[in-house]
Amino acid sequence: MNTIQASQVSLQISEDQGTTWLDLVCIDNFDISFDTQTTETNTFCGIALGVGAIKHSVKGSAVCEAIPDVDQATLNKVLNWQKSKERIMYRVEYPATGGSVGANFFMEGTGYFTAIDTKFANLDVVKFDFTISGDGEPDINA
C-alpha cells in the first residue's frame, strides 16, 4: 500500500485569483467536505432523485504564528480576509512540488472565511479554528 501522509499536504490560500499562494501556517488538521444537494420524490415508479449543485467547505485548526514568512498566512491575515469579505481560492494537492504537482490528487475551490474561533488556553499556544464556505463548483482536476 502506498499511502499519502497528511503532513505532506498543505492547505494553500490565494487572494489574487491563483497568481500567488500562501500556506496556512502550522495547521493541526483540516477537512474538506463536498456535499451534493439532492431532492427525493416518491413516485409509483420508485424514487426519483433530483441532483443539484455541490456545496463545499473547508474546516480546520491551526496555530497562530507571530511572524509568518512572506509565503505564509496566519490568524491576522485570515481575520482580515473574513472582515473584508474577501473571496479567496483554496487548494490542496499531492505531490505539492516537482514535475507531477497534483498528480495523485487535487482539490481547489473558491469561497469565504465565514467562521474563526480563537483559543487561548493556559500552558498552550494560541490556536484558531476556521471555516471556509465554498461558492461555485469545486475543481478536482490539476
N, C-alpha and C positions, 0 to 999 in steps of 0.2 A: 504494500500500500504506500502510495506517495502522497502524504497529507501536506496541507499548507498550514504553516504556523501563523496564528493570528498576529503575532508580534512582527511579522514581515509585511503586514498590510496596513497602510496608513490611510486615515481619512483626510482628504485634502479639500480645501475650500478655495474658490475663486470669486473675486468681486468684480472682475473685469471680463466676463464672458469667456473665460478659459485661457486668456493670454498668460497669466501668471497664476500659480497655485501655491497655497500656503498649507503646511501641515498643522493640524491642531496639535498643540504641544502636550506631551505626556498623557495621552489617552489611556485610561484604565480599561475601558470597554466601550463598544458601540454595537448597535443593532440597526440593520436596515430592513424595513418591512415594506413589502408590496402587497396590496390588498385590492383585488378586483371586485368592484361593486356588482352585485347581481340582484335580480328580481325573479322570484319563482311564481308561476301561475299554475294552479292545478286545473287540468282540463280533463275531459272524458277520454282523451288520447294519452294521458300521462302528464308529467310535469314539463312545462315549457320554461326554459331558463333564458332570461334576458341578461346579457353580459355587457357591462358598462366600462367606464374608464378605470384605470389603475390609480389608486391612491398610494402614495409612498411617503415614508417618513424615516428620519434617522434620529435615534435616541442614544445618548451615551453619557459618559462621565470622564472628566479629565482633571488634571492637577493644574493649579494656577502657577504660571511661570512669571517671575518678577521682570526679567529682561529677556524676552524671546529674541531669537535670531531674526534676521530680515525675511527669511522664508518660513517663518512660523507665526501662528496666531494663538493667542491665549485669551483669558477671560475678558480683559478690557476691550479687545477687538471684537469679540463675539457680542458683548453688550452693546457696542456701538452699532454693529450690524442690526441687532434687534431694535434698538431705539430709532434708528433711521429708516427702518422697514426696508433695508437693502435686500434686493433679490440676489441670492448667491447661487453658485453652482457647487455641487459636491461630487466627489468621485472616490472610488476605491478601485484598485487594480492590482493584479498579481501576474507576473512579476512587475514590480514598480520601476525597475530600471533595466537597461540592456536593450538588445535588439528586438525582443519579443514582448514589449510592455503590454500588459493586459491580455496576453495570450491565454492564460488559464481562466481568468475571469475578470470582468469589467462591469462596473455599475456607475452610472452618472445620472444626475438629475438637477433640477433647479428648485428653489424654494426659499423659505424664510426661517430665520431663527425665531421661534414662537414661544419658547419657554427656557428660562435659565434659573437654576436653583443653586445658589452658592452656599457652601457648607463650611462652617468654622467650628472645628472640634478641638478640644483640649488635647495636647500632645500629638497633633496631626497637622498635616499641611492643608492649605486652603484648596478645596475641590469645588467643582461645579458640574451639575448635570445639565444637559442641553437637549433640546428638541428642534429638529429642522422639519417643518411641514412642507412637503413637496407640492409643486404645482406642475401641470403639464405631464407629458409622458416621460417616464424614465428611459434611459438608454442602457442597453446591456451589450452593445457591440463596440469593441475597441476600434 
